[in-house]
Amino acid sequence: MRRVVFNQKGGVGKTTIACNLAAISASMGKKTLLVDLDPQSNSTQYLLGTNGKKPETTLADFFEDTLYSLFSRKREAKAFIHATPFKNLDIMPSSPALAEMEIKLESRYKMFKIKEALDILTQHKSIYIDTPPAMNFYTRSALIAADTCLIPFDCDTFSRKALYSLIEIVQEIKNDHNPDLKVEGIVVNQFQSRANFPQQIIDELKTEGLPLIDIFLSASVKIKESRDRAKPMVYLAPKHKLAEEFQNLYRKLNI
């Protein structure tokens, strides 16, 4: 299963959701891969930390190989995969250099290269793809490579209005490039149960028939500690309310 976590809006929890679901998958004994296609490299930092040794190869090197393969030896996809400190969890790390390469990759139509790489990585049964907060080359590459799309949502008016165009984008990729792609659901993140406004928006989404997943991720300062310590919640505080919500979401998605 290849699952892309995507929303054009920043700050809605793409990295948090992708990394924590991947960590839960790995903790359950599944060989799991996180693909970090965001040049900001937040997932890479979350799983590898900021103080350790930097990976020798990143997705920038992978894409560079696709651009200059006629002039250099093309490395296999596994050369860009690195172990994390967590058993069964690997990562294809990002790099800020991805931002500089985007125009050239777009112009040479390299959007299928990630899909081709993942097609041969049969040892990973579960793959999560983190994306930039934009509809760009890397996001399209992720949607082309994925089986399903998970949409984080943070319960505000602007995010709600953007949902329809976002779902249309996924449908367009499905029609043009990836007939098996489907929207798996909308995940409410940073939910405040005591506030009336978030619940009002959720009720409206349900009324409008949008594919809302009925497990909400609470707002919590613990997630900041989780990112700061480079430890997903299942490893940092598995009994915490938010950790249990992530585990419930994982089970819901993998029934």
VOLUM-670432 format. One record per residue: residue in three letters; z, x, y of N, C-alpha, C in turn. Coordinates in steps of 0.05 Angstrom, whole numbers, padded with zeros to 5 digits, always signed. Example, Ala and Ser with C-alpha at 12.3 -4.5 7.8 and 13.67 -1.06 7.14 Angstrom:
<rs>
ALA+00156+00264-00114+00156+00246-00090+00156+00264-00066
SER+00142+00257-00045+00143+00273-00021+00157+00258+00001
</rs>
This chain:
<rs>
MET+00000+00017-00024+00000+00000+00000+00000+00018+00025
ARG-00019+00012+00043-00020+00026+00068-00014+00006+00091
ARG+00007+00012+00105+00016-00007+00126+00016+00007+00153
VAL+00000-00004+00172+00000+00007+00199+00019-00009+00217
VAL+00034+00004+00233+00052-00009+00252+00039-00006+00280
PHE+00032-00028+00292+00015-00027+00316+00022-00048+00336
ASN+00024-00039+00361+00025-00057+00384+00016-00041+00408
GLN-00001-00052+00425-00011-00038+00448+00011-00033+00469
LYS+00032-00048+00468+00054-00045+00487+00073-00023+00477
GLY+00081-00006+00495+00100+00015+00488+00129+00005+00488
GLY+00146+00019+00474+00174+00013+00474+00183-00011+00458
VAL+00165-00020+00439+00172-00043+00423+00183-00036+00396
GLY+00184-00010+00389+00196-00002+00364+00177+00006+00342
LYS+00153+00014+00349+00134+00022+00327+00145+00045+00311
THR+00153+00066+00324+00163+00089+00310+00188+00083+00295
THR+00207+00069+00307+00232+00062+00294+00227+00046+00269
ILE+00209+00027+00270+00204+00010+00246+00189+00026+00225
ALA+00168+00040+00233+00153+00056+00213+00170+00076+00199
CYS+00186+00091+00213+00203+00112+00201+00225+00100+00183
ASN+00237+00079+00192+00259+00067+00177+00249+00053+00152
LEU+00227+00039+00153+00216+00027+00129+00206+00049+00109
ALA+00194+00070+00120+00186+00092+00102+00210+00105+00089
ALA+00231+00109+00104+00255+00121+00092+00268+00104+00071
ILE+00268+00078+00075+00278+00060+00054+00261+00061+00029
SER+00235+00061+00033+00216+00064+00010+00223+00089-00006
ALA+00226+00111+00008+00232+00137-00005+00259+00136-00019
SER+00278+00123-00006+00305+00122-00018+00306+00106-00044
MET+00286+00089-00047+00284+00073-00072+00268+00086-00093
GLY+00261+00111-00089+00247+00127-00109+00217+00127-00108
LYS+00205+00115-00087+00176+00114-00084+00167+00139-00069
LYS+00146+00152-00079+00134+00174-00064+00121+00162-00040
THR+00131+00169-00016+00123+00156+00009+00113+00176+00029
LEU+00092+00167+00045+00080+00184+00065+00081+00170+00092
LEU+00089+00184+00113+00087+00174+00140+00065+00190+00154
VAL+00046+00175+00166+00024+00188+00180+00028+00182+00210
ASP+00032+00204+00225+00039+00201+00254+00013+00206+00270
LEU+00000+00184+00279-00024+00186+00294-00020+00184+00324
ASP+00005+00185+00333+00011+00183+00362+00015+00212+00373
PRO-00001+00219+00393+00002+00246+00404+00029+00252+00415
GLN+00045+00231+00421+00073+00236+00431+00091+00247+00409
SER+00082+00244+00384+00096+00257+00361+00124+00247+00356
ASN+00130+00222+00364+00158+00213+00361+00166+00210+00332
SER+00148+00200+00314+00155+00198+00286+00159+00226+00274
THR+00143+00245+00282+00146+00272+00272+00174+00283+00279
GLN+00182+00279+00304+00208+00288+00313+00231+00273+00299
TYR+00226+00247+00295+00247+00231+00282+00253+00241+00253
LEU+00232+00247+00239+00236+00255+00210+00240+00285+00206
LEU+00230+00301+00224+00233+00331+00221+00253+00343+00240
GLY+00261+00328+00260+00280+00339+00280+00265+00356+00301
THR+00279+00365+00321+00267+00381+00342+00275+00410+00341
ASN+00295+00416+00324+00305+00444+00323+00295+00460+00299
GLY+00283+00446+00280+00274+00461+00256+00247+00475+00260
LYS+00238+00487+00239+00212+00501+00240+00190+00481+00243
LYS+00171+00487+00261+00149+00468+00266+00129+00471+00242
PRO+00117+00448+00234+00098+00449+00212+00074+00467+00219
GLU+00064+00481+00199+00042+00500+00204+00015+00485+00209
THR+00012+00461+00197-00012+00446+00201-00004+00417+00209
THR-00020+00406+00227-00015+00379+00236-00041+00363+00235
LEU-00040+00338+00243-00064+00321+00243-00085+00332+00264
ALA-00076+00347+00283-00095+00360+00301-00113+00379+00286
ASP-00101+00394+00268-00116+00413+00251-00134+00398+00232
PHE-00125+00375+00222-00141+00359+00204-00167+00350+00219
PHE-00163+00339+00243-00186+00329+00258-00204+00352+00267
GLU-00192+00375+00273-00208+00398+00280-00226+00406+00257
ASP-00216+00405+00233-00232+00411+00210-00256+00392+00208
THR-00252+00366+00214-00274+00347+00213-00295+00353+00234
LEU-00287+00364+00256-00306+00370+00278-00322+00396+00272
TYR-00309+00415+00259-00321+00442+00257-00324+00450+00228
SER-00327+00431+00210-00328+00437+00181-00352+00454+00174
LEU-00373+00454+00190-00397+00470+00184-00392+00500+00188
PHE-00372+00505+00204-00367+00533+00212-00341+00545+00199
SER-00326+00529+00185-00302+00539+00173-00297+00524+00146
ARG-00279+00536+00130-00273+00523+00105-00256+00498+00110
LYS-00266+00476+00099-00252+00451+00102-00229+00449+00083
ARG-00205+00444+00093-00181+00443+00076-00178+00415+00065
GLU-00165+00414+00041-00160+00388+00029-00138+00373+00044
ALA-00138+00346+00041-00120+00330+00056-00090+00338+00052
LYS-00084+00346+00027-00056+00353+00021-00046+00377+00037
ALA-00065+00393+00049-00056+00416+00065-00042+00408+00091
PHE-00045+00382+00098-00033+00373+00123-00009+00356+00118
ILE+00001+00355+00093+00024+00339+00086+00048+00358+00084
HIS+00071+00350+00095+00095+00367+00094+00119+00350+00085
ALA+00136+00363+00070+00161+00349+00061+00180+00346+00085
THR+00194+00324+00085+00216+00320+00104+00242+00327+00090
PRO+00265+00327+00104+00290+00333+00091+00299+00311+00071
PHE+00284+00290+00069+00292+00267+00053+00274+00265+00028
LYS+00287+00263+00005+00273+00262-00020+00252+00240-00021
ASN+00229+00247-00032+00207+00229-00035+00192+00221-00009
LEU+00201+00232+00014+00188+00225+00039+00173+00248+00051
ASP+00147+00246+00053+00130+00266+00065+00118+00256+00091
ILE+00107+00274+00107+00095+00267+00132+00070+00282+00138
MET+00050+00269+00150+00028+00282+00162+00035+00283+00192
PRO+00044+00305+00202+00055+00306+00229+00034+00305+00251
SER+00043+00296+00274+00026+00294+00297+00028+00319+00314
SER+00012+00320+00335+00012+00342+00354+00002+00332+00381
PRO+00013+00342+00403+00003+00334+00430-00027+00341+00433
ALA-00037+00360+00417-00065+00368+00418-00084+00344+00411
LEU-00073+00324+00397-00090+00301+00390-00101+00288+00415
ALA-00086+00287+00437-00095+00274+00462-00120+00288+00473
GLU-00121+00315+00471-00144+00330+00481-00169+00326+00464
MET-00165+00320+00439-00188+00318+00420-00201+00290+00420
GLU-00187+00271+00431-00195+00243+00426-00224+00237+00434
ILE-00232+00245+00458-00259+00239+00468-00280+00250+00450
LYS-00276+00275+00441-00296+00288+00423-00297+00274+00396
LEU-00274+00266+00385-00274+00252+00360-00287+00225+00362
GLU-00282+00211+00384-00294+00185+00389-00324+00187+00391
SER-00334+00207+00406-00362+00209+00410-00377+00217+00384
ARG-00363+00229+00366-00376+00237+00341-00369+00219+00317
TYR-00357+00196+00324-00352+00174+00306-00337+00183+00280
LYS-00314+00194+00285-00297+00205+00263-00275+00185+00254
MET-00279+00160+00260-00257+00140+00256-00251+00135+00226
PHE-00269+00143+00208-00264+00137+00180-00251+00161+00166
LYS-00246+00183+00180-00236+00207+00167-00208+00204+00156
ILE-00190+00190+00170-00163+00185+00159-00165+00168+00134
LYS-00181+00148+00134-00184+00131+00110-00194+00148+00086
GLU-00214+00165+00091-00225+00182+00070-00203+00200+00059
ALA-00186+00211+00077-00165+00229+00068-00144+00214+00051
LEU-00136+00190+00061-00116+00175+00046-00126+00164+00020
ASP-00152+00160+00018-00164+00149-00007-00159+00168-00031
ILE-00156+00194-00025-00153+00213-00047-00124+00222-00051
LEU-00106+00211-00035-00077+00219-00038-00063+00199-00056
THR-00070+00199-00081-00061+00179-00100-00031+00183-00108
GLN-00019+00206-00101+00009+00210-00109+00028+00194-00092
HIS+00019+00185-00068+00036+00170-00050+00031+00140-00054
LYS+00050+00126-00065+00047+00098-00071+00052+00080-00046
SER+00065+00091-00026+00071+00076-00002+00065+00093+00022
ILE+00048+00083+00040+00040+00098+00064+00045+00081+00089
TYR+00058+00093+00108+00063+00080+00134+00049+00096+00156
ILE+00035+00082+00174+00020+00096+00195+00031+00087+00222
ASP+00041+00107+00238+00050+00101+00265+00027+00106+00284
THR+00025+00090+00305+00002+00091+00323+00011+00093+00352
PRO-00008+00102+00369-00002+00103+00398+00000+00075+00410
PRO+00013+00072+00434+00015+00046+00447-00011+00041+00463
ALA-00033+00040+00449-00059+00036+00462-00080+00029+00441
MET-00101+00015+00448-00123+00011+00430-00143+00033+00434
ASN-00141+00055+00419-00158+00078+00423-00169+00088+00396
PHE-00180+00111+00396-00192+00122+00372-00172+00124+00349
TYR-00148+00133+00354-00128+00136+00333-00118+00110+00321
THR-00115+00090+00339-00107+00064+00330-00129+00051+00312
ARG-00154+00053+00321-00176+00042+00305-00178+00057+00278
SER-00174+00083+00278-00174+00098+00253-00152+00088+00234
ALA-00129+00082+00245-00106+00072+00229-00113+00044+00217
LEU-00124+00027+00234-00130+00000+00225-00152+00000+00204
ILE-00171+00018+00206-00192+00021+00186-00181+00031+00160
ALA-00160+00047+00161-00149+00060+00137-00128+00042+00123
ALA-00117+00022+00137-00094+00007+00127-00102-00018+00110
ASP-00083-00027+00094-00085-00052+00080-00074-00075+00097
THR-00052-00069+00111-00038-00090+00127-00030-00078+00154
CYS-00025-00097+00173-00016-00090+00199+00010-00104+00205
LEU+00030-00089+00213+00056-00100+00221+00058-00098+00251
ILE+00066-00119+00265+00066-00119+00294+00094-00122+00305
PRO+00105-00101+00317+00132-00103+00329+00130-00119+00355
PHE+00152-00134+00360+00152-00152+00383+00180-00152+00395
ASP+00182-00150+00422+00208-00147+00434+00217-00171+00452
CYS+00206-00194+00447+00216-00219+00459+00216-00219+00489
ASP+00193-00212+00501+00190-00218+00529+00163-00231+00535
THR+00160-00242+00558+00137-00259+00564+00111-00243+00563
PHE+00111-00219+00573+00086-00203+00573+00078-00196+00544
SER+00098-00189+00528+00092-00183+00500+00080-00207+00486
ARG+00091-00230+00492+00082-00254+00479+00052-00260+00485
LYS+00045-00257+00511+00018-00262+00519-00001-00242+00506
ALA+00008-00218+00502-00009-00197+00490-00014-00201+00460
LEU+00003-00218+00447+00001-00221+00418-00027-00231+00409
TYR-00037-00250+00425-00062-00263+00416-00085-00243+00418
SER-00087-00227+00439-00108-00207+00441-00105-00186+00420
LEU-00080-00179+00413-00074-00159+00393-00084-00169+00365
ILE-00078-00193+00359-00087-00204+00333-00118-00206+00333
GLU-00130-00212+00355-00159-00212+00357-00171-00185+00351
ILE-00158-00164+00361-00167-00136+00357-00166-00130+00327
VAL-00144-00138+00314-00142-00133+00285-00164-00148+00270
GLN-00169-00173+00278-00191-00188+00266-00218-00176+00270
GLU-00222-00164+00293-00248-00151+00299-00252-00126+00281
ILE-00231-00111+00277-00232-00088+00259-00237-00097+00231
LYS-00224-00119+00223-00228-00130+00196-00258-00139+00193
ASN-00269-00152+00212-00296-00162+00210-00317-00139+00210
ASP-00311-00118+00225-00331-00097+00229-00328-00073+00210
HIS-00303-00068+00202-00299-00042+00188-00281-00044+00162
ASN-00263-00063+00161-00243-00063+00140-00238-00091+00130
PRO-00255-00102+00113-00252-00130+00105-00226-00137+00091
ASP-00211-00117+00080-00186-00122+00066-00162-00123+00085
LEU-00166-00116+00110-00143-00114+00129-00132-00142+00135
LYS-00106-00144+00136-00093-00169+00144-00069-00164+00161
VAL-00062-00183+00178-00038-00182+00194-00015-00191+00175
GLU+00003-00173+00170+00025-00179+00152+00047-00195+00165
GLY+00050-00191+00191+00070-00207+00205+00079-00194+00231
ILE+00094-00210+00247+00105-00201+00272+00135-00196+00268
VAL+00144-00172+00275+00172-00165+00271+00187-00165+00298
VAL+00206-00182+00301+00222-00184+00325+00242-00160+00325
ASN+00240-00144+00346+00257-00120+00348+00275-00122+00372
GLN+00298-00108+00371+00317-00108+00393+00326-00137+00400
PHE+00331-00152+00379+00338-00180+00383+00367-00183+00392
GLN+00372-00200+00412+00399-00206+00422+00405-00234+00415
SER+00421-00238+00395+00427-00264+00384+00442-00282+00403
ARG+00457-00271+00421+00473-00287+00439+00458-00296+00465
ALA+00434-00286+00468+00419-00293+00492+00400-00316+00485
ASN+00397-00334+00504+00380-00358+00499+00350-00352+00500
PHE+00342-00334+00519+00314-00330+00523+00299-00320+00499
PRO+00310-00299+00484+00295-00290+00460+00291-00312+00440
GLN+00312-00329+00436+00309-00350+00417+00288-00371+00426
GLN+00287-00375+00452+00267-00394+00462+00238-00383+00456
ILE+00234-00358+00460+00208-00346+00454+00201-00347+00425
ILE+00221-00341+00408+00217-00343+00379+00209-00371+00371
ASP+00223-00391+00382+00216-00419+00375+00188-00426+00383
GLU+00179-00415+00406+00152-00420+00415+00131-00407+00397
LEU+00137-00383+00388+00119-00369+00370+00116-00384+00344
LYS+00138-00395+00334+00138-00411+00309+00121-00436+00313
THR+00125-00449+00336+00110-00474+00342+00080-00468+00343
GLU+00073-00445+00354+00045-00438+00357+00032-00428+00331
GLY+00048-00426+00310+00038-00419+00284+00032-00389+00280
LEU+00044-00372+00296+00040-00343+00293+00056-00333+00269
PRO+00046-00312+00256+00059-00303+00231+00085-00287+00235
LEU+00105-00301+00244+00131-00289+00250+00147-00284+00225
ILE+00157-00260+00221+00174-00254+00199+00203-00262+00206
ASP+00216-00277+00188+00242-00289+00195+00265-00270+00190
ILE+00261-00245+00194+00283-00225+00194+00282-00210+00221
PHE+00303-00212+00237+00302-00200+00263+00319-00175+00264
LEU+00309-00154+00278+00323-00129+00280+00340-00129+00306
SER+00365-00125+00303+00384-00127+00325+00381-00103+00344
ALA+00387-00109+00370+00390-00087+00389+00416-00072+00383
SER+00415-00046+00382+00438-00030+00375+00436-00001+00386
VAL+00458+00009+00397+00457+00037+00406+00456+00056+00382
LYS+00462+00046+00358+00463+00063+00334+00435+00075+00329
ILE+00414+00060+00336+00387+00070+00331+00381+00094+00349
LYS+00393+00096+00372+00390+00119+00389+00402+00144+00376
GLU+00426+00140+00364+00439+00162+00349+00421+00170+00325
SER+00410+00150+00312+00393+00155+00289+00369+00173+00297
ARG+00356+00167+00319+00334+00183+00328+00343+00211+00338
ASP+00366+00212+00352+00376+00237+00362+00383+00256+00340
ARG+00394+00245+00318+00402+00262+00296+00380+00265+00275
ALA+00357+00253+00280+00334+00255+00262+00342+00246+00234
LYS+00355+00222+00233+00364+00211+00208+00359+00181+00208
PRO+00340+00171+00193+00336+00142+00192+00362+00128+00183
MET+00364+00102+00190+00389+00087+00187+00398+00087+00158
VAL+00380+00086+00139+00388+00084+00111+00404+00109+00102
TYR+00399+00131+00116+00414+00156+00111+00437+00160+00130
LEU+00435+00151+00154+00456+00155+00174+00479+00136+00170
ALA+00473+00111+00168+00494+00090+00166+00484+00066+00150
PRO+00482+00069+00123+00469+00049+00107+00483+00022+00107
LYS+00509+00021+00115+00523-00004+00115+00523-00017+00143
HIS+00511-00004+00162+00510-00016+00189+00492-00041+00189
LYS+00498-00059+00207+00483-00085+00208+00454-00080+00211
LEU+00445-00061+00228+00417-00056+00233+00404-00044+00208
ALA+00419-00026+00194+00408-00014+00170+00403-00036+00149
GLU+00422-00055+00147+00418-00076+00128+00395-00094+00135
GLU+00391-00098+00161+00368-00114+00170+00341-00100+00163
PHE+00340-00074+00166+00317-00059+00158+00312-00062+00128
GLN+00333-00061+00112+00330-00063+00083+00321-00092+00076
ASN+00331-00112+00090+00322-00139+00085+00293-00143+00092
LEU+00285-00130+00114+00257-00131+00122+00239-00117+00101
TYR+00248-00094+00091+00233-00080+00070+00230-00098+00046
ARG+00251-00110+00037+00250-00128+00013+00231-00151+00018
LYS+00232-00162+00042+00215-00185+00049+00186-00177+00047
LEU+00179-00154+00056+00152-00145+00057+00141-00136+00029
ASN+00160-00131+00011+00152-00120-00015+00159-00138-00038
ILE+00162-00163-00033+00167-00182-00054+00143-00183-00073
</rs>
